[in-house]
Amino acid sequence: MGNGRVQGKVAIVTGGARGIGAEICRVLAEEGATVVPVDMAAGDGVRAMNVTDEKQVADVFDAVAAEYGRIDILVNNAGIIGPIKPAHEVEEKEFDALFSVDVKGVWLCTKHAVRHMLSTGGGSIVNLSSINGLVGGSRIPLYHSAKGAVRLMTKADAATYAKQGIRVNSIHPGVIETELAKSVSAGGSPEAAAHAQRQMEATPMGHRGAPADIAYGVLYLASDEAAFVTGAELAVDGGFSAV
Ligand SMILES: NC(=O)c1ccc[n+]([C@@H]2O[C@H](COP(=O)([O-])OP(=O)(O)OC[C@H]3O[C@@H](n4cnc5c(N)ncnc54)[C@H](O)[C@@H]3O)[C@@H](O)[C@H]2O)c1
């Protein structure tokens, strides 16, 4: 049972079929929002939509606004990890695929949510960046670049739409137990094991987070409790970014 912290609000959550996105949907719904999960992958109550396809984004967002009268919350959660290799080994098509989902997808969904938020007097957009958008690293350099772009897109959009009542904030998860995180340390190679060990050594709390740890941060930023918060970056990372 929730406490109605987002009671009556209409929320779209991209990448809502599994992992962090699914948990965000659960928590927002528990706190009273009407939640529309969208994803490339099928799932219970999930609408099919690829965040990289502008027509699909526009059609789904228009349909949600027509059905529920408004879009109050957008959580730009869909994301992929991309190539796990140094910059000089990455293919152009791998770069394009990663930036298409992790950067262009955030922009397209923001673009079409803002259209509706402007017409109803405001809203809250929460973008999933990462601790990898705060600092660099050698294993997934393009992911760092993409998540860094999400961090600054957030601040630019926050500045742009503040007067129109649209708040835009980013959340920066540390290592969270999902399929995506497993893929970075997968394979059983000594290199992957060393990477996983380094991640835990760099995390003062010494363990991975759960999707709920991120979902409750999103809930706060999405809710009116954060009415004076825009352009902020919330690290939820077991202390990773504190040291
Ligand atoms: N898990 C972590 O440790 C971690 C850490 C930092 C940031 N993040 C970020 O959190 C977000 C969620 O990560 P997760 O771990 O839950 O990942 P996940 O892989 O478990 O889930 C991602 C979801 O996004 C969907 N998706 C991917 N591409 C899409 C597209 N083009 N259009 C629509 N949907 C698409 C997938 O189908 C999937 O359901 C991502 O943006 C990720 O970069 C995750």
Ligand as a Chemical Component Dictionary entry (heavy atoms), coordinates in Angstrom:
data_LIG
# 
_chem_comp.id                   LIG 
_chem_comp.type                 NON-POLYMER 
_chem_comp.pdbx_formal_charge   0 
_chem_comp.three_letter_code    LIG 
# 
loop_
_chem_comp_atom.comp_id 
_chem_comp_atom.atom_id 
_chem_comp_atom.alt_atom_id 
_chem_comp_atom.type_symbol 
_chem_comp_atom.charge 
_chem_comp_atom.model_Cartn_x 
_chem_comp_atom.model_Cartn_y 
_chem_comp_atom.model_Cartn_z 
_chem_comp_atom.pdbx_ordinal 
LIG N1  N1  N 0  21.685 -1.956 -14.138 1  
LIG C1  C1  C 0  22.620 -1.079 -13.833 2  
LIG O1  O1  O 0  23.594 -1.385 -13.135 3  
LIG C2  C2  C 0  22.510 0.343  -14.336 4  
LIG C3  C3  C 0  23.444 1.267  -13.828 5  
LIG C4  C4  C 0  23.378 2.581  -14.284 6  
LIG C5  C5  C 0  22.396 2.966  -15.191 7  
LIG N2  N2  N 1  21.515 2.055  -15.657 8  
LIG C6  C6  C 0  20.522 2.521  -16.623 9  
LIG O2  O2  O 0  19.225 2.213  -16.154 10 
LIG C7  C7  C 0  18.353 1.985  -17.272 11 
LIG C8  C8  C 0  17.667 0.636  -17.107 12 
LIG O3  O3  O 0  18.662 -0.364 -17.024 13 
LIG P1  P1  P 0  18.352 -1.890 -16.655 14 
LIG O4  O4  O 0  19.556 -2.377 -15.931 15 
LIG O5  O5  O -1 17.026 -2.044 -16.051 16 
LIG O6  O6  O 0  18.389 -2.540 -18.120 17 
LIG P2  P2  P 0  17.621 -3.802 -18.737 18 
LIG O7  O7  O 0  18.451 -4.210 -19.903 19 
LIG O8  O8  O 0  17.326 -4.819 -17.687 20 
LIG O9  O9  O 0  16.241 -3.164 -19.233 21 
LIG C9  C9  C 0  16.218 -2.191 -20.223 22 
LIG C10 C10 C 0  14.875 -2.206 -20.914 23 
LIG O10 O10 O 0  14.934 -1.218 -21.965 24 
LIG C11 C11 C 0  14.337 -1.771 -23.129 25 
LIG N3  N3  N 0  14.866 -1.123 -24.330 26 
LIG C12 C12 C 0  16.127 -1.203 -24.822 27 
LIG N4  N4  N 0  16.208 -0.534 -25.979 28 
LIG C13 C13 C 0  14.983 0.001  -26.222 29 
LIG C14 C14 C 0  14.437 0.781  -27.273 30 
LIG N5  N5  N 0  15.179 1.131  -28.338 31 
LIG N6  N6  N 0  13.150 1.165  -27.188 32 
LIG C15 C15 C 0  12.376 0.774  -26.143 33 
LIG N7  N7  N 0  12.839 0.012  -25.133 34 
LIG C16 C16 C 0  14.119 -0.372 -25.165 35 
LIG C17 C17 C 0  14.683 -3.254 -23.075 36 
LIG O11 O11 O 0  13.822 -4.017 -23.897 37 
LIG C18 C18 C 0  14.556 -3.543 -21.589 38 
LIG O12 O12 O 0  13.237 -3.955 -21.255 39 
LIG C19 C19 C 0  19.230 2.077  -18.531 40 
LIG O13 O13 O 0  19.131 3.376  -19.078 41 
LIG C20 C20 C 0  20.631 1.845  -17.978 42 
LIG O14 O14 O 0  21.616 2.412  -18.796 43 
LIG C21 C21 C 0  21.545 0.747  -15.254 44 
# 
loop_
_chem_comp_bond.comp_id 
_chem_comp_bond.atom_id_1 
_chem_comp_bond.atom_id_2 
_chem_comp_bond.value_order 
_chem_comp_bond.pdbx_ordinal 
LIG N1  C1  SING 1  
LIG C1  O1  DOUB 2  
LIG C1  C2  SING 3  
LIG C2  C3  SING 4  
LIG C2  C21 DOUB 5  
LIG C3  C4  DOUB 6  
LIG C4  C5  SING 7  
LIG C5  N2  DOUB 8  
LIG N2  C6  SING 9  
LIG N2  C21 SING 10 
LIG C6  O2  SING 11 
LIG C6  C20 SING 12 
LIG O2  C7  SING 13 
LIG C7  C8  SING 14 
LIG C7  C19 SING 15 
LIG C8  O3  SING 16 
LIG O3  P1  SING 17 
LIG P1  O4  DOUB 18 
LIG P1  O5  SING 19 
LIG P1  O6  SING 20 
LIG O6  P2  SING 21 
LIG P2  O7  DOUB 22 
LIG P2  O8  SING 23 
LIG P2  O9  SING 24 
LIG O9  C9  SING 25 
LIG C9  C10 SING 26 
LIG C10 O10 SING 27 
LIG C10 C18 SING 28 
LIG O10 C11 SING 29 
LIG C11 N3  SING 30 
LIG C11 C17 SING 31 
LIG N3  C12 SING 32 
LIG N3  C16 SING 33 
LIG C12 N4  DOUB 34 
LIG N4  C13 SING 35 
LIG C13 C14 SING 36 
LIG C13 C16 DOUB 37 
LIG C14 N5  SING 38 
LIG C14 N6  DOUB 39 
LIG N6  C15 SING 40 
LIG C15 N7  DOUB 41 
LIG N7  C16 SING 42 
LIG C17 O11 SING 43 
LIG C17 C18 SING 44 
LIG C18 O12 SING 45 
LIG C19 O13 SING 46 
LIG C19 C20 SING 47 
LIG C20 O14 SING 48 
# 
